[in-house]
Amino acid sequence: MDTFANSPAIFFILYFVFLLATLVASIISLVIHKHGRLFSLLTILLVPVLFITSFYNALMRSGGTTEIQFFFISLSRGDGSTLIMTACWILLLCWWIWMISFRFHLRKKG
């Protein structure tokens, strides 16, 4: 029986849904908000990089490992695409934190 962690199809679907949600949110943020346009533009550029590096990692993946295991194995070996992917994920996480804190700031401001 497949579990969530061992099912690459579910992992990839959720992964790409998250990336698409990030892309849509950053485009909306770029159009609507005056603040943070550079950060939103950077996020829009990062999502395709994550798509490309994800497909590269999936193609280069050795058999029998899950995506998460492969990610950490590649990271420990210093694989370039995994390092790029890690940097992009850190920037995307910063973008989501910034967006959430910006929303709370706008609500407090009135």
VMD Tcl script that draws the C-alpha trace (Angstrom):
set ca {
  {0.00 0.00 0.00}
  {1.37 3.41 -0.96}
  {1.74 6.00 1.71}
  {1.85 9.74 1.09}
  {5.63 9.95 1.41}
  {6.19 7.08 -1.04}
  {3.82 8.31 -3.71}
  {5.69 10.52 -6.19}
  {2.52 11.28 -8.16}
  {0.74 12.84 -5.16}
  {3.92 14.66 -4.13}
  {4.36 16.16 -7.58}
  {0.70 17.16 -7.86}
  {0.82 18.98 -4.51}
  {4.22 20.45 -5.37}
  {3.03 21.88 -8.67}
  {-0.25 23.11 -7.17}
  {1.82 25.02 -4.59}
  {4.06 26.47 -7.30}
  {1.05 27.47 -9.40}
  {-0.61 29.09 -6.38}
  {2.61 31.00 -5.70}
  {2.79 32.10 -9.32}
  {-0.83 33.31 -9.36}
  {-0.48 35.08 -6.01}
  {2.72 36.81 -7.10}
  {1.13 37.98 -10.37}
  {-1.87 39.34 -8.45}
  {0.50 41.00 -5.98}
  {2.52 42.50 -8.82}
  {-0.59 43.99 -10.43}
  {-2.47 45.16 -7.32}
  {0.13 46.29 -4.77}
  {2.51 49.20 -5.10}
  {4.92 47.77 -2.53}
  {7.04 44.72 -3.16}
  {6.84 44.68 -6.94}
  {10.48 43.68 -7.30}
  {10.02 40.80 -4.85}
  {6.89 39.63 -6.71}
  {8.69 39.86 -10.04}
  {11.57 37.82 -8.61}
  {9.06 35.22 -7.40}
  {7.48 35.03 -10.85}
  {10.92 34.31 -12.29}
  {11.76 31.73 -9.60}
  {8.75 29.48 -10.23}
  {9.91 28.37 -13.72}
  {13.39 27.72 -12.28}
  {11.80 25.43 -9.69}
  {9.78 23.64 -12.39}
  {12.91 23.05 -14.48}
  {15.10 21.90 -11.59}
  {12.31 19.63 -10.33}
  {12.00 17.90 -13.68}
  {15.80 17.63 -13.92}
  {15.98 16.07 -10.45}
  {13.14 13.68 -11.31}
  {14.92 12.61 -14.49}
  {18.27 12.15 -12.75}
  {16.72 10.35 -9.79}
  {18.03 6.93 -8.95}
  {15.45 4.16 -8.74}
  {13.84 3.24 -5.45}
  {14.19 6.58 -3.66}
  {11.38 8.96 -2.93}
  {11.57 12.57 -4.08}
  {12.29 13.81 -0.58}
  {15.08 11.27 -0.05}
  {16.56 12.14 -3.44}
  {16.44 15.85 -2.59}
  {18.47 15.38 0.61}
  {20.90 12.95 -1.06}
  {21.51 15.44 -3.88}
  {21.83 18.32 -1.42}
  {24.46 16.43 0.59}
  {26.43 15.73 -2.62}
  {26.32 19.41 -3.59}
  {24.38 18.85 -6.82}
  {24.02 22.22 -8.57}
  {20.35 21.92 -9.51}
  {19.43 20.93 -5.97}
  {21.33 23.90 -4.56}
  {19.49 26.19 -6.99}
  {16.19 24.58 -5.99}
  {17.00 25.05 -2.29}
  {17.81 28.72 -2.80}
  {14.58 29.21 -4.75}
  {12.55 27.49 -2.03}
  {14.10 29.72 0.63}
  {13.24 32.81 -1.43}
  {9.69 31.55 -2.00}
  {9.27 30.93 1.70}
  {10.50 34.47 2.40}
  {7.98 35.77 -0.17}
  {5.07 33.96 1.53}
  {6.17 35.24 4.96}
  {6.45 38.75 3.55}
  {3.00 38.55 1.92}
  {1.34 37.29 5.10}
  {3.03 39.91 7.28}
  {2.14 42.61 4.72}
  {-1.53 41.56 4.85}
  {-1.55 41.77 8.64}
  {0.14 45.18 8.43}
  {-2.57 46.42 6.05}
  {-5.33 45.12 8.33}
  {-3.80 46.83 11.38}
  {-3.35 50.06 9.45}
  {-7.02 50.02 8.54}
}
mol new
graphics top color blue
foreach p $ca { graphics top sphere $p radius 0.5 }
foreach p [lrange $ca 0 end-1] q [lrange $ca 1 end] { graphics top cylinder $p $q radius 0.2 }
display resetview
